[in-house]
């Protein structure tokens, strides 16, 4: 069971090594990187490449670790008891299984994605330590212990919004997805926009990396954003000459696909203004 990337996902050598190492060690793979670098998509592609089903647990700021195990609906049980419902006598009717429980009881091995773990409270990762390590947890309401029938491949993503606890990090295999270099980006573009003219792509990517390297930029455009930008360029049938900028026109064509806040737009407008004054 080896991951080598897929036809629709360009995986660098160090990324494939990280995925396969985590699978071999049976440890969660913790993937960090800029937003838009394909962390979430990685889990889907690993599942596709290995022929496995996938469960996705999207973490929010209000998410608690317990929700990944199960939730007990005591309010509904109380209401049903007042109404004389028969189902009230079986507590299992009021337990909602979380994503970890679903993964543990699956009939075959699967991929479990815990997406954007850094959005939750700082205690969230620590609260899952034992469950992810031992692959089991106890249900207090029924007295049963749920154990994984088949140890899932766990992929955890983080945008690095907050530091994760050391105890949690020790139990993971870590990989940071570096932003693609020009050659890797060409391969990624070829997957999504095959056949794009080389001169046009070179001009667009050169401009894109210049924008990313601009000092003072608040949000650097990501891989997903350059793909959107190229899609628009192709849809508008723009040429290499259309994309070329001079100092008086510092904003790139269709810049709304790349620059996502007014501060960055104003930065390029100021650059254009300064260039005009120097003429």
C-alpha positions as CSV (number, residue, x, y, z in Angstrom):
1,X,0.0,0.0,0.0
2,X,2.1,2.8,-1.4
3,X,1.1,6.4,-2.3
4,X,2.7,7.8,-5.4
5,X,0.4,10.7,-6.2
6,X,-2.5,10.6,-8.8
7,X,-3.2,11.9,-12.2
8,X,-5.0,14.8,-10.7
9,X,-2.7,15.6,-7.8
10,X,1.0,16.4,-8.2
11,X,2.8,15.0,-5.1
12,X,6.5,15.9,-4.6
13,X,8.9,13.2,-3.6
14,X,9.2,14.4,0.0
15,X,5.4,14.4,0.3
16,X,5.0,10.9,-0.9
17,X,7.7,9.8,1.5
18,X,5.9,11.4,4.4
19,X,2.5,9.8,3.5
20,X,4.0,6.3,3.2
21,X,6.1,6.7,6.4
22,X,3.0,7.6,8.3
23,X,1.1,4.6,6.9
24,X,4.0,2.3,7.8
25,X,4.4,3.7,11.3
26,X,0.6,3.7,11.8
27,X,0.8,7.3,13.1
28,X,-1.3,10.3,12.2
29,X,0.2,12.4,9.4
30,X,0.2,16.1,10.4
31,X,0.3,18.3,7.4
32,X,1.0,22.0,7.6
33,X,1.4,24.6,4.9
34,X,-0.1,27.8,3.6
35,X,-3.8,27.8,2.9
36,X,-4.4,26.7,-0.7
37,X,-1.4,24.4,-1.0
38,X,-3.5,21.2,-1.2
39,X,-3.5,19.8,2.3
40,X,-7.2,18.9,2.4
41,X,-7.1,17.6,-1.2
42,X,-4.1,15.4,-0.2
43,X,-6.4,13.2,2.0
44,X,-8.9,12.7,-0.8
45,X,-6.1,11.8,-3.2
46,X,-4.5,9.3,-0.8
47,X,-7.9,7.6,-0.4
48,X,-8.4,7.5,-4.2
49,X,-4.9,6.2,-4.9
50,X,-5.2,3.5,-2.3
51,X,-8.7,2.6,-3.1
52,X,-10.1,3.5,0.3
53,X,-13.2,5.3,1.5
54,X,-12.7,8.6,3.3
55,X,-14.3,10.2,6.3
56,X,-13.9,14.0,6.8
57,X,-14.1,15.8,10.1
58,X,-14.1,19.6,9.5
59,X,-12.9,21.4,12.7
60,X,-14.4,24.7,13.7
61,X,-13.6,27.1,16.6
62,X,-16.5,25.6,18.6
63,X,-15.6,21.9,17.9
64,X,-14.9,19.7,20.9
65,X,-12.9,16.5,20.9
66,X,-15.8,14.6,22.4
67,X,-17.9,15.3,19.2
68,X,-15.5,13.2,17.3
69,X,-16.2,10.2,19.6
70,X,-20.0,10.6,20.2
71,X,-22.6,12.9,21.7
72,X,-25.2,11.9,24.2
73,X,-28.6,13.7,23.7
74,X,-29.9,13.8,27.3
75,X,-32.4,16.5,26.5
76,X,-34.2,14.3,23.9
77,X,-34.2,11.4,26.3
78,X,-35.8,13.5,29.0
79,X,-38.4,14.8,26.6
80,X,-39.2,11.2,25.4
81,X,-39.5,10.0,29.0
82,X,-42.1,12.7,29.7
83,X,-44.0,11.6,26.6
84,X,-43.8,7.9,27.6
85,X,-41.9,6.8,24.6
86,X,-40.7,3.2,24.5
87,X,-37.3,4.1,23.0
88,X,-36.3,5.9,26.2
89,X,-35.4,2.6,27.8
90,X,-32.4,2.1,25.4
91,X,-29.8,4.7,25.9
92,X,-28.2,3.8,22.6
93,X,-31.1,5.6,20.9
94,X,-29.7,8.9,22.1
95,X,-26.1,8.5,21.2
96,X,-24.9,10.0,18.0
97,X,-21.7,8.5,16.6
98,X,-18.8,10.9,15.8
99,X,-16.4,10.6,12.9
100,X,-13.8,8.6,15.0
101,X,-16.5,6.1,16.0
102,X,-17.6,5.7,12.4
103,X,-13.9,5.2,11.4
104,X,-13.3,2.7,14.1
105,X,-16.3,0.5,13.3
106,X,-15.8,0.6,9.5
107,X,-15.7,-2.8,7.9
108,X,-12.4,-2.0,6.1
109,X,-9.5,0.4,6.3
110,X,-10.2,4.0,5.4
111,X,-8.7,7.5,5.4
112,X,-9.9,9.8,8.2
113,X,-9.3,13.5,7.6
114,X,-9.2,15.8,10.6
115,X,-9.2,19.1,8.8
116,X,-7.8,22.4,10.2
117,X,-7.1,21.1,13.7
118,X,-5.6,24.5,14.7
119,X,-9.0,26.2,14.5
120,X,-10.2,24.5,17.7
121,X,-9.4,25.2,21.3
122,X,-5.8,24.6,22.3
123,X,-6.9,21.6,24.4
124,X,-8.6,19.9,21.5
125,X,-5.5,18.0,20.3
126,X,-4.6,16.8,23.8
127,X,-8.1,15.5,24.3
128,X,-7.7,13.1,21.4
129,X,-4.2,11.8,22.4
130,X,-5.3,8.5,23.8
131,X,-8.0,7.8,21.2
132,X,-5.6,8.4,18.3
133,X,-2.8,6.5,20.0
134,X,-4.6,3.4,21.2
135,X,-7.4,3.5,18.6
136,X,-10.1,3.0,21.2
137,X,-12.4,4.9,23.6
138,X,-14.9,4.2,26.3
139,X,-18.6,5.0,26.1
140,X,-19.7,5.8,29.7
141,X,-23.4,5.8,29.0
142,X,-23.4,2.1,27.8
143,X,-20.2,0.9,29.5
144,X,-18.7,-0.4,26.2
145,X,-15.3,0.1,24.7
146,X,-15.1,1.0,21.0
147,X,-12.0,-0.4,19.3
148,X,-10.9,0.2,15.8
149,X,-11.6,-2.9,13.6
150,X,-9.0,-1.6,11.1
151,X,-6.6,1.1,12.0
152,X,-7.5,4.1,9.8
153,X,-5.0,6.3,8.0
154,X,-5.3,9.5,9.8
155,X,-4.4,12.8,8.1
156,X,-4.5,16.0,10.1
157,X,-4.2,19.4,8.5
158,X,-3.2,22.7,10.1
159,X,-2.8,26.2,8.8
160,X,-0.4,27.0,11.6
161,X,-2.9,29.5,13.2
162,X,-1.7,28.4,16.7
163,X,1.0,26.1,18.1
164,X,0.0,22.5,18.7
165,X,0.9,20.8,22.0
166,X,4.2,18.9,22.2
167,X,2.5,15.7,23.4
168,X,0.3,15.7,20.3
169,X,3.2,16.4,18.0
170,X,5.2,13.5,19.4
171,X,2.5,11.1,18.2
172,X,2.4,12.4,14.7
173,X,4.5,12.1,11.6
174,X,5.0,15.7,10.5
175,X,5.3,17.2,7.0
176,X,5.3,20.8,5.9
177,X,4.1,21.4,2.3
178,X,6.4,24.0,0.9
179,X,5.0,26.4,-1.6
180,X,5.7,24.9,-5.1
181,X,8.7,26.2,-7.0
182,X,8.2,27.3,-10.7
183,X,8.8,23.8,-12.1
184,X,6.4,22.1,-9.7
185,X,3.8,24.8,-10.3
186,X,4.1,24.1,-14.1
187,X,3.3,20.4,-13.4
188,X,0.3,21.4,-11.2
189,X,-1.0,23.8,-13.9
190,X,-0.7,21.1,-16.5
191,X,-3.0,18.9,-14.5
192,X,-5.7,21.5,-14.4
193,X,-5.1,23.4,-17.6
194,X,-3.4,21.1,-20.0
195,X,-2.2,22.6,-23.3
196,X,-1.7,26.2,-22.1
197,X,0.8,27.9,-24.4
198,X,4.3,27.9,-22.9
199,X,4.9,31.7,-23.4
200,X,1.6,32.6,-21.8
201,X,2.2,30.3,-18.8
202,X,5.8,31.6,-18.4
203,X,4.6,35.2,-18.4
204,X,1.7,34.5,-16.0
205,X,3.8,32.5,-13.5
206,X,6.7,35.0,-13.6
207,X,4.2,37.7,-12.7
208,X,2.5,35.5,-10.1
209,X,5.8,34.8,-8.3
210,X,6.7,38.5,-8.5
211,X,3.4,39.4,-6.8
212,X,4.1,36.8,-4.0
213,X,7.6,38.2,-3.4
214,X,6.3,41.8,-3.2
215,X,7.4,43.2,0.2
216,X,4.5,44.4,2.4
217,X,1.9,42.0,0.9
218,X,-0.6,41.0,3.6
219,X,-1.9,37.8,2.0
220,X,0.2,36.0,-0.6
221,X,-1.8,34.4,-3.4
222,X,-1.9,30.6,-3.1
223,X,-1.8,27.7,-5.6
224,X,-5.6,27.5,-5.8
225,X,-5.7,31.2,-6.5
226,X,-3.2,31.1,-9.4
227,X,-5.2,28.2,-10.9
228,X,-8.4,30.4,-10.7
229,X,-6.4,33.3,-12.3
230,X,-5.2,31.1,-15.2
231,X,-8.7,29.9,-15.8
232,X,-9.9,33.4,-16.1
233,X,-7.0,34.3,-18.4
234,X,-7.9,31.4,-20.7
235,X,-11.6,32.3,-20.5
236,X,-10.9,35.9,-21.5
237,X,-8.5,34.7,-24.2
238,X,-5.8,37.0,-23.0
239,X,-2.4,37.0,-24.7
240,X,1.2,37.4,-23.3
241,X,1.1,41.0,-24.3
242,X,-2.2,41.5,-22.4
243,X,-0.5,40.3,-19.2
244,X,2.6,42.4,-19.4
245,X,2.7,45.3,-17.0
246,X,4.7,48.5,-16.8
247,X,5.3,50.7,-13.9
248,X,2.2,52.7,-14.6
249,X,0.0,49.7,-14.4
250,X,1.2,47.7,-11.4
251,X,-2.0,45.9,-10.8
252,X,-2.2,42.5,-12.7
253,X,-5.0,41.8,-15.1
254,X,-8.0,40.2,-13.3
255,X,-6.2,40.9,-10.0
256,X,-9.3,40.0,-8.0
257,X,-8.4,36.4,-8.4
258,X,-5.0,37.0,-6.7
259,X,-5.3,39.9,-4.3
260,X,-8.0,39.3,-1.7
261,X,-8.0,42.4,0.5
262,X,-8.0,46.1,-0.1
263,X,-4.6,46.6,1.7
264,X,-2.8,44.6,-1.0
265,X,-4.7,46.3,-3.8
266,X,-3.7,49.7,-2.4
267,X,-0.1,48.5,-2.2
268,X,0.1,47.9,-5.9
269,X,-1.8,51.1,-6.6
270,X,0.8,53.0,-4.6
271,X,3.6,51.3,-6.6
272,X,2.0,52.4,-9.8
273,X,1.6,56.0,-8.5
274,X,5.2,56.1,-7.5
275,X,6.3,54.8,-10.9
276,X,4.3,57.5,-12.7
277,X,5.9,60.2,-10.5
278,X,9.4,59.0,-11.4
279,X,8.7,59.4,-15.1
